[in-house]
Amino acid sequence: MALLRTPLLRRTILVIGMKIVSATSYAAIAFGAPSLLSTMLHLNRTQVLGVSIALNLVFALSGGLLGVRLTRSFGSRPITLAGYALQCFGILLLALIGTPHSTLGIVLVMAGFASFLFAQGFGPGCQQMVYPTLSYPTELRGTGIGFTNFIAGFAGTLSMWALPSAYSSMGTTIFWVILIAPLAGIALHLVLRWEVLGYDADSDKVLERALDASRRPLQHETLCPSGRSV
């Protein structure tokens, strides 16, 4: 598979890492928000539903819109890193506060959820579709997006399966574990250093030559001794 060979391997590892980090952390915070809000703030079902919808509409949506606009000026990689950093701040806030016992504690918990959702829309949530779209040439773009989305779906499903039991056994200390996800995202971008904004994969001659070289062995294998294709 060309996606798993150089020079595309580095890009594929980064995209898969972004997908896994986003799927895991978003499943833990956003999908787990109703049960977490109910446990931490002692809200009833109606209140939990209202708060969850408000947080997503106000912060996740606005973060996504702002992220798209700022990407044109600053590039995808800096916006992604800023998003991961803000996610770390939000999750750390939730981990430190735990179950609030004062008005200030409640405000800080809400700020933690809001920070994470805004950062997800602003950074990795927005950029995780930009990276596979711009990293691969046209002939591999569909395969690349489909493959990385499959990995993301698997990671999200696994998280949704494992998190309920983790919540019940660990309580609010689960946030210290969730904090690993955005930290891993930051580490990936610092190590792999790939910026997609302004890059045209279809015009990359080095990539084109590498893909041509990878096709030649496959072309030889389809030829019979007489030189005809089988």
C-alpha positions in Angstrom: 0.0 0.0 0.0 1.5 3.3 -1.1 0.2 5.1 2.0 2.5 3.0 4.2 5.6 3.6 2.1 8.0 6.5 2.0 7.5 9.4 1.4 3.8 9.0 2.4 4.4 6.9 5.5 5.3 9.9 7.7 2.2 11.8 6.6 0.0 8.7 7.2 1.4 8.2 10.7 0.6 11.8 11.5 -2.9 11.7 10.1 -3.7 8.4 11.9 -2.3 9.8 15.1 -4.5 13.0 14.8 -7.5 10.8 14.1 -6.9 8.5 17.1 -6.2 11.4 19.4 -9.3 13.3 18.4 -11.6 10.3 18.4 -10.4 9.2 21.8 -10.4 12.6 23.6 -13.7 13.7 21.9 -15.4 10.5 22.9 -14.2 10.9 26.4 -15.2 14.5 26.9 -18.0 15.4 24.5 -19.9 12.1 24.4 -19.1 11.5 28.1 -20.2 15.1 29.0 -23.8 14.2 30.0 -22.8 11.6 32.5 -19.8 13.7 33.7 -22.0 16.8 34.1 -24.6 14.8 36.0 -22.0 13.3 38.3 -19.8 16.4 38.8 -22.5 19.1 39.0 -25.5 17.0 40.2 -27.7 18.1 37.3 -31.0 16.4 36.2 -31.5 15.1 32.7 -33.1 18.2 31.3 -30.3 20.4 32.7 -27.6 18.1 31.4 -29.2 18.1 27.9 -29.5 21.9 27.9 -25.9 22.5 29.1 -24.5 19.9 26.6 -26.2 21.5 23.6 -25.3 25.0 24.7 -21.6 24.1 25.1 -21.4 22.5 21.7 -23.3 25.2 19.9 -21.5 28.1 21.5 -18.0 26.8 21.9 -17.4 23.9 19.5 -19.2 25.6 16.5 -17.5 29.0 17.1 -14.1 27.3 17.5 -14.5 25.5 14.2 -15.5 28.7 12.4 -12.6 30.6 13.9 -10.1 27.8 13.2 -11.0 27.7 9.5 -10.6 31.5 9.2 -7.2 31.6 11.0 -5.8 28.6 9.1 -5.5 30.8 6.0 -3.2 33.2 7.8 -1.2 31.0 10.2 -1.2 27.5 8.5 -2.7 24.2 9.7 0.1 23.0 12.0 0.3 26.1 14.3 -3.6 26.0 14.6 -3.5 22.3 15.4 -0.8 22.8 18.1 -2.7 25.7 19.6 -5.9 23.5 19.7 -4.0 20.7 21.5 -2.5 23.1 24.0 -6.0 24.6 24.8 -7.3 21.1 25.2 -4.6 20.3 27.7 -5.6 23.4 29.6 -9.3 22.4 29.7 -8.6 18.8 30.6 -6.1 19.8 33.3 -8.7 22.2 34.8 -11.2 19.3 35.0 -8.6 17.0 36.5 -7.6 19.5 39.2 -11.1 20.5 40.2 -12.7 17.1 40.1 -16.1 17.3 41.7 -16.8 21.0 42.5 -18.1 22.0 45.9 -18.4 25.8 45.4 -19.7 28.2 42.8 -16.2 28.9 41.7 -15.6 25.2 41.2 -18.7 24.9 39.1 -17.6 27.8 36.9 -14.1 26.3 36.5 -15.6 22.9 35.5 -17.8 24.6 32.9 -14.7 26.5 31.7 -12.8 23.2 31.4 -15.6 21.7 29.2 -15.9 24.9 27.2 -12.2 25.1 26.6 -11.9 21.5 25.4 -14.9 21.8 23.0 -13.7 25.2 21.6 -10.2 23.8 21.1 -11.5 20.6 19.4 -13.4 22.7 16.9 -10.7 25.3 16.5 -7.7 22.9 16.1 -7.6 19.1 15.6 -11.3 18.7 14.9 -11.1 21.1 12.0 -7.6 20.1 10.8 -8.0 16.3 10.9 -9.9 16.5 7.6 -7.6 19.1 6.1 -4.4 17.0 6.6 -5.5 13.8 4.7 -7.2 15.9 2.0 -4.0 18.0 1.2 -1.4 15.4 2.1 -2.2 12.8 -0.6 -2.3 13.2 -4.5 -5.7 12.8 -6.2 -5.2 9.2 -7.1 -4.7 8.3 -3.4 -6.8 10.9 -1.7 -10.0 8.8 -1.4 -8.0 5.8 -0.1 -6.2 7.9 2.4 -9.3 9.6 3.7 -11.2 6.4 3.9 -8.3 4.5 5.6 -7.7 7.1 8.2 -11.4 7.6 8.9 -11.7 3.8 9.4 -8.9 4.0 12.0 -10.7 7.0 13.7 -14.0 5.1 13.8 -12.4 2.1 15.3 -10.6 4.2 18.0 -13.8 6.1 18.8 -15.8 2.9 19.1 -13.2 1.3 21.4 -13.2 4.5 23.5 -17.0 4.5 23.8 -16.9 0.8 24.9 -14.1 1.2 27.4 -14.9 4.6 29.0 -18.1 3.9 30.9 -16.4 1.2 33.1 -13.3 3.6 33.4 -15.6 6.4 34.6 -17.2 4.2 37.2 -13.9 2.8 38.5 -11.8 6.0 38.3 -14.3 8.8 38.8 -12.9 12.3 37.9 -9.3 11.0 38.0 -10.1 9.7 34.5 -9.2 13.2 33.3 -5.5 12.6 34.1 -5.6 9.6 31.6 -7.5 11.6 29.0 -4.8 14.3 29.2 -2.4 11.9 27.5 -4.4 12.3 24.2 -3.7 16.0 23.4 -0.1 15.6 24.8 0.4 12.8 22.3 -1.0 15.0 19.5 1.5 17.7 20.4 4.4 15.2 20.5 3.4 13.9 17.1 3.4 17.3 15.4 6.7 18.3 17.1 8.4 15.2 15.9 6.9 14.8 12.4 6.7 18.5 11.4 4.4 18.4 8.4 2.5 21.5 7.2 -0.1 20.9 4.5 -1.3 24.5 3.8 0.0 25.6 0.4 1.3 22.1 -0.5 0.1 20.6 -3.8 0.6 16.9 -3.7 -0.3 16.6 -7.4 2.6 18.9 -8.4 5.2 17.2 -6.1 7.7 15.7 -8.5 9.6 13.9 -5.8 6.4 12.2 -4.7 5.4 11.4 -8.3 8.8 9.7 -8.9 8.5 7.7 -5.7 5.0 6.5 -6.6 6.1 5.6 -10.2 8.9 3.6 -8.7 6.5 1.7 -6.4 4.3 0.9 -9.4 7.0 -0.7 -11.5 7.4 -4.0 -9.5 3.6 -4.4 -9.6 3.6 -3.9 -13.4 6.3 -6.6 -13.8 4.4 -9.1 -11.7 1.4 -8.9 -14.0 3.4 -9.9 -17.0 3.7 -13.5 -18.2 7.1 -14.6 -19.7 5.9 -13.7 -23.2 5.4 -10.1 -22.1 1.6 -10.1 -22.2 -0.5 -9.2 -19.2 -2.3 -12.0 -17.4 
